[in-house]
Amino acid sequence: MGDWLSATGPAVLVTVAIVEGSGPRECGAKMLVDATRVVDTIGGGHLEHRAIETARAMLLDARPRHFERYALGPSLGQCCGGVVHLAFELLDPAQAALLGQRRQDDSWRMVAIDGAPDSALFDGDGRWLLGARPPVFARDRGAYVMQEPDGRRWLVDPVFAPRAHLVLFGAGHVGTAIVRALAHLPCHVTWVDERDDMFPPQLPANVTAEATDVPEALVAAAPPNASFLVMTHSHALDQRLTEAIMARSDVGWFGLIGSKTKRRQFEHRLRARGVDSARIDTMVCPIGLAGITNKAPAVIAASVCAQLLTVWEAMQGTPPAFTLPPAKITERV
């Protein structure tokens, strides 16, 4: 879920509903516009400028819905060459509040493009939660526009919880820089350290801090396919955590801060404890992208976060399908 849930007053949510050919953002990309600020982006350029103007005009005249087609050619001064359809809606405070409470759960929004300004919210299994009761929809795809037999159109908009979960051990300079770098990325971070006073007073919305004397327990409690990043203040603790992570068979990714020398030391100790060589080979140490050698915390954080994004995109799955009778669903073409 994006920062568009941060609205505190009247605002218009702009969603990329249809992309024909090449466009600056994908279907489902969003931008929140209120009287003084813009949150997130639908791709920038003249398209975004025009969309902001339209959204603020809607705020002035309290228009609840708008749907518009934009050709990304000479008239907009953008060279994408495709066509983008944008859905504009006055943000429903009740829906936004419920979505904010459901940040760790999948949800589906439906917004009427034609007719009365209806909207609805469903959970990840397709169960109705709030709003109107629109027709059935397909859950086996991303954002799209569906059309009823009578011609009425609806924006079907998935709001998925972050699929990536990082358990980060260590609240030192590098750990803190990584948390800052991940603050606005699609992931959840469990940040673990023995020292409670190491955590900053304010944490990003996607971060949970855990101060504990038994950090190994957080390894066992992590969900399947979680990513682990170990960078504590103690090599002995790094070793214990590494052994606990190696003992799990469902680790998505594991990175250990350190040099090639540290890796060789840890490999030797792990083999002495009977850890299989193939399992040891999955340990990433040193961490970060090859070719970046600067050791400043912010540089390490940028390199590691880029590495994590590569891993997470490769691991990313599709939500379970929820296919309904085809007679009920007609795609707009």
C-alpha positions as CSV (number, residue, x, y, z in Angstrom):
1,M,0.0,0.0,0.0
2,G,1.3,3.4,-0.9
3,D,1.5,6.8,0.8
4,W,-1.9,7.8,-0.7
5,L,-3.5,6.5,2.5
6,S,-1.9,9.5,4.3
7,A,-4.8,11.9,3.3
8,T,-6.1,13.9,6.2
9,G,-8.7,16.0,4.4
10,P,-10.5,16.3,1.1
11,A,-8.4,14.7,-1.7
12,V,-8.7,13.1,-5.1
13,L,-7.2,9.7,-5.8
14,V,-5.9,9.4,-9.4
15,T,-5.4,5.8,-10.7
16,V,-4.0,4.5,-13.9
17,A,-6.9,2.4,-15.1
18,I,-5.9,1.4,-18.6
19,V,-2.6,1.6,-20.6
20,E,-2.7,1.0,-24.3
21,G,0.8,0.7,-25.8
22,S,3.6,2.4,-23.9
23,G,2.9,4.4,-20.8
24,P,5.0,6.0,-18.0
25,R,3.4,3.9,-15.2
26,E,1.6,0.6,-15.0
27,C,-2.1,0.0,-14.4
28,G,-2.9,0.5,-10.7
29,A,-0.3,3.3,-10.2
30,K,-1.7,6.0,-8.0
31,M,-1.3,9.7,-7.1
32,L,-3.1,11.5,-4.3
33,V,-3.9,15.2,-4.9
34,D,-5.2,17.7,-2.3
35,A,-5.3,21.4,-2.3
36,T,-1.7,21.9,-1.4
37,R,0.3,18.7,-2.1
38,V,0.7,15.7,-4.4
39,V,1.7,12.3,-3.0
40,D,3.1,9.5,-5.2
41,T,3.2,9.8,-9.0
42,I,1.5,8.5,-12.2
43,G,4.6,9.1,-14.2
44,G,5.4,12.8,-14.2
45,G,5.5,15.0,-17.3
46,H,2.5,16.9,-18.8
47,L,0.2,13.9,-18.2
48,E,0.7,14.3,-14.5
49,H,0.4,18.1,-14.7
50,R,-2.9,17.8,-16.5
51,A,-4.2,15.2,-14.0
52,I,-3.3,17.5,-11.0
53,E,-5.3,20.3,-12.6
54,T,-8.3,18.0,-13.1
55,A,-8.1,16.7,-9.6
56,R,-8.0,20.2,-8.1
57,A,-10.9,21.3,-10.2
58,M,-12.8,18.3,-8.8
59,L,-12.0,19.4,-5.3
60,L,-13.4,22.9,-6.0
61,D,-16.7,21.6,-7.5
62,A,-17.0,18.5,-5.3
63,R,-17.3,16.3,-8.4
64,P,-17.1,12.7,-7.1
65,R,-15.8,10.9,-10.2
66,H,-14.1,11.5,-13.5
67,F,-12.6,9.2,-16.2
68,E,-10.5,10.5,-19.0
69,R,-8.4,9.2,-21.9
70,Y,-5.0,10.8,-22.6
71,A,-3.0,10.2,-25.8
72,L,0.7,10.5,-25.0
73,G,1.7,12.1,-28.2
74,P,2.6,15.6,-29.4
75,S,-0.3,17.2,-27.6
76,L,1.1,16.2,-24.2
77,G,4.7,16.5,-25.2
78,Q,5.5,12.9,-24.1
79,C,7.2,10.4,-26.3
80,C,5.8,7.2,-24.8
81,G,3.4,7.0,-27.7
82,G,0.7,5.1,-25.9
83,V,-2.7,5.9,-24.5
84,V,-3.5,6.2,-20.7
85,H,-6.9,6.2,-19.1
86,L,-7.1,7.8,-15.7
87,A,-9.8,7.3,-13.1
88,F,-10.3,10.2,-10.7
89,E,-12.3,9.8,-7.4
90,L,-12.9,11.8,-4.3
91,L,-11.2,9.8,-1.6
92,D,-13.6,8.0,0.6
93,P,-12.4,8.6,4.2
94,A,-14.0,5.4,5.6
95,Q,-12.5,3.3,2.9
96,A,-9.0,4.9,3.4
97,A,-9.2,4.4,7.1
98,L,-10.1,0.7,6.8
99,L,-7.4,0.2,4.2
100,G,-4.9,1.8,6.6
101,Q,-5.9,-0.7,9.3
102,R,-5.5,-3.5,6.7
103,R,-1.9,-2.6,5.6
104,Q,-0.7,-6.2,6.2
105,D,-3.7,-7.8,4.4
106,D,-4.7,-7.9,0.7
107,S,-7.7,-5.9,-0.2
108,W,-9.7,-5.1,-3.4
109,R,-11.3,-1.8,-4.2
110,M,-14.1,-1.3,-6.8
111,V,-15.0,2.1,-8.0
112,A,-17.9,2.9,-10.4
113,I,-16.7,4.8,-13.4
114,D,-20.3,5.3,-14.8
115,G,-23.6,6.0,-13.0
116,A,-23.9,6.7,-9.3
117,P,-20.6,7.3,-7.5
118,D,-20.5,3.9,-5.9
119,S,-17.5,2.1,-4.4
120,A,-16.8,-1.0,-2.4
121,L,-14.0,-2.7,-0.5
122,F,-13.3,-6.5,-0.4
123,D,-10.8,-8.6,1.5
124,G,-8.2,-10.7,-0.3
125,D,-10.6,-13.6,-0.5
126,G,-13.3,-11.5,-2.2
127,R,-15.5,-11.1,0.8
128,W,-17.4,-7.8,1.0
129,L,-16.2,-5.3,3.7
130,L,-17.6,-1.9,3.0
131,G,-19.6,0.2,0.5
132,A,-21.9,-0.8,-2.3
133,R,-22.4,-4.4,-3.5
134,P,-21.2,-4.3,-7.1
135,P,-21.1,-7.2,-9.5
136,V,-18.6,-10.0,-9.2
137,F,-15.0,-9.5,-10.4
138,A,-11.9,-11.5,-11.2
139,R,-9.0,-11.7,-8.7
140,D,-6.6,-13.4,-11.0
141,R,-5.0,-10.2,-12.4
142,G,-4.0,-6.6,-11.4
143,A,-5.9,-3.4,-11.8
144,Y,-8.3,-3.3,-14.8
145,V,-11.6,-1.9,-15.9
146,M,-14.6,-4.3,-16.1
147,Q,-17.9,-3.7,-17.8
148,E,-21.3,-5.0,-16.9
149,P,-23.7,-6.2,-19.5
150,D,-25.7,-2.9,-19.3
151,G,-22.4,-1.0,-20.1
152,R,-21.6,0.3,-16.6
153,R,-17.9,0.2,-16.0
154,W,-16.0,-0.3,-12.7
155,L,-12.3,0.1,-11.8
156,V,-11.2,-3.1,-10.1
157,D,-8.1,-2.1,-8.1
158,P,-6.1,-4.5,-5.9
159,V,-4.4,-3.1,-2.9
160,F,-1.9,-5.8,-1.9
161,A,0.0,-6.0,1.3
162,P,3.8,-6.1,0.9
163,R,4.9,-9.5,-0.3
164,A,8.5,-8.9,0.9
165,H,9.4,-9.3,4.6
166,L,12.8,-8.5,5.8
167,V,14.1,-9.4,9.3
168,L,17.0,-7.0,9.9
169,F,19.3,-7.7,12.8
170,G,21.3,-4.7,14.0
171,A,20.4,-1.1,14.7
172,G,23.9,0.4,14.1
173,H,24.7,3.0,11.4
174,V,24.3,0.6,8.4
175,G,21.1,-0.9,9.8
176,T,19.6,2.5,10.4
177,A,20.5,3.6,6.9
178,I,18.9,0.5,5.4
179,V,15.7,1.2,7.3
180,R,15.6,4.7,6.0
181,A,16.2,3.5,2.5
182,L,13.4,1.0,2.7
183,A,10.9,3.4,4.3
184,H,8.9,4.0,1.1
185,L,9.5,0.6,-0.6
186,P,6.9,-2.2,-0.8
187,C,8.1,-4.3,2.1
188,H,7.7,-4.9,5.8
189,V,10.7,-4.8,8.0
190,T,11.1,-6.4,11.4
191,W,14.1,-4.6,13.0
192,V,15.8,-6.5,15.8
193,D,18.4,-5.4,18.3
194,E,19.2,-6.2,21.9
195,R,19.6,-2.5,22.8
196,D,16.2,-0.7,23.0
197,D,17.9,2.7,23.0
198,M,19.4,2.2,19.6
199,F,16.0,2.5,17.8
200,P,15.0,6.0,16.7
201,P,11.8,7.5,18.4
202,Q,9.9,7.6,15.1
203,L,9.8,4.6,12.8
204,P,8.6,4.3,9.2
205,A,5.1,2.9,8.8
206,N,6.5,-0.3,7.3
207,V,8.9,-1.0,10.2
208,T,8.4,-2.9,13.5
209,A,11.1,-2.7,16.1
210,E,11.9,-5.6,18.4
211,A,14.2,-5.1,21.4
212,T,15.0,-8.6,22.7
213,D,17.7,-10.6,24.5
214,V,16.9,-13.6,22.4
215,P,17.1,-12.4,18.8
216,E,17.2,-16.1,17.6
217,A,13.5,-16.3,18.5
218,L,12.8,-13.7,15.8
219,V,14.4,-16.1,13.2
220,A,11.9,-18.8,14.2
221,A,9.0,-16.5,14.2
222,A,9.6,-15.0,10.7
223,P,7.1,-16.1,8.0
224,P,8.1,-18.5,5.2
225,N,10.3,-17.1,2.5
226,A,11.3,-14.1,4.6
227,S,14.6,-12.4,3.9
228,F,17.2,-12.1,6.6
229,L,19.9,-9.5,7.0
230,V,22.4,-9.9,9.8
231,M,24.6,-7.0,10.8
232,T,24.9,-6.8,14.6
233,H,27.6,-5.3,16.8
234,S,28.9,-8.8,17.7
235,H,30.5,-11.5,15.5
236,A,29.5,-14.1,18.1
237,L,25.8,-13.0,17.8
238,D,26.2,-12.9,14.0
239,Q,27.3,-16.5,14.2
240,R,24.4,-17.6,16.3
241,L,21.9,-15.9,14.1
242,T,23.5,-17.4,11.0
243,E,23.2,-20.9,12.5
244,A,19.6,-20.3,13.3
245,I,18.8,-19.1,9.8
246,M,20.7,-22.0,8.2
247,A,18.5,-24.3,10.3
248,R,15.4,-23.1,8.4
249,S,14.6,-24.7,5.1
250,D,12.2,-22.0,3.9
251,V,14.4,-18.9,3.9
252,G,13.9,-16.6,0.9
253,W,17.2,-14.8,1.1
254,F,20.0,-14.4,3.7
255,G,22.6,-11.7,3.7
256,L,25.5,-11.3,6.2
257,I,27.5,-8.1,6.4
258,G,31.2,-8.7,6.3
259,S,34.3,-9.3,4.1
260,K,35.4,-12.4,2.2
261,T,37.6,-13.3,5.2
262,K,34.5,-13.2,7.5
263,R,32.7,-15.4,5.0
264,R,35.5,-18.0,5.0
265,Q,35.5,-18.0,8.9
266,F,31.7,-18.5,9.0
267,E,31.8,-21.2,6.3
268,H,34.4,-23.2,8.3
269,R,32.4,-23.0,11.5
270,L,29.1,-23.9,9.8
271,R,30.7,-27.0,8.2
272,A,32.1,-28.0,11.5
273,R,28.5,-27.9,12.8
274,G,27.3,-30.2,10.0
275,V,25.6,-27.6,7.8
276,D,25.4,-28.8,4.2
277,S,27.7,-27.0,1.7
278,A,24.8,-26.3,-0.7
279,R,23.0,-24.6,2.1
280,I,26.0,-22.5,3.0
281,D,26.4,-21.5,-0.6
282,T,23.0,-19.6,-0.4
283,M,24.5,-17.2,2.2
284,V,25.2,-13.9,0.6
285,C,28.4,-12.4,2.1
286,P,29.7,-9.8,1.3
287,I,26.4,-8.1,0.7
288,G,25.5,-5.4,-1.9
289,L,25.9,-5.0,-5.6
290,A,29.2,-6.0,-7.2
291,G,31.4,-3.1,-8.1
292,I,30.2,-0.8,-5.3
293,T,33.1,-0.6,-2.8
294,N,32.4,2.6,-0.8
295,K,31.8,1.7,2.8
296,A,29.8,4.7,3.9
297,P,26.5,3.5,5.6
298,A,24.3,5.4,3.1
299,V,26.2,3.8,0.1
300,I,26.0,0.3,1.6
301,A,22.3,0.8,2.2
302,A,21.6,1.9,-1.4
303,S,23.6,-1.1,-2.7
304,V,21.9,-3.6,-0.4
305,C,18.4,-2.2,-1.0
306,A,18.9,-2.5,-4.8
307,Q,20.1,-6.1,-4.2
308,L,17.0,-6.8,-2.1
309,L,14.6,-5.3,-4.7
310,T,16.2,-7.6,-7.4
311,V,15.6,-10.6,-5.1
312,W,12.1,-9.6,-4.2
313,E,11.0,-9.0,-7.8
314,A,12.3,-12.4,-8.7
315,M,10.4,-14.0,-5.8
316,Q,7.2,-12.0,-6.2
317,G,4.2,-14.2,-6.7
318,T,0.7,-13.6,-8.0
319,P,-2.2,-13.6,-5.5
320,P,-4.4,-16.7,-5.6
321,A,-6.9,-16.7,-8.4
322,F,-10.6,-15.9,-7.7
323,T,-12.2,-16.6,-11.1
324,L,-15.9,-15.9,-11.4
325,P,-18.4,-17.0,-14.1
326,P,-17.3,-15.5,-17.4
327,A,-20.8,-14.3,-18.3
328,K,-20.5,-11.9,-15.4
329,I,-17.3,-10.2,-16.6
330,T,-16.8,-8.3,-19.8
331,E,-13.6,-6.5,-20.4
332,R,-13.5,-3.1,-21.9
333,V,-11.5,-3.0,-25.1
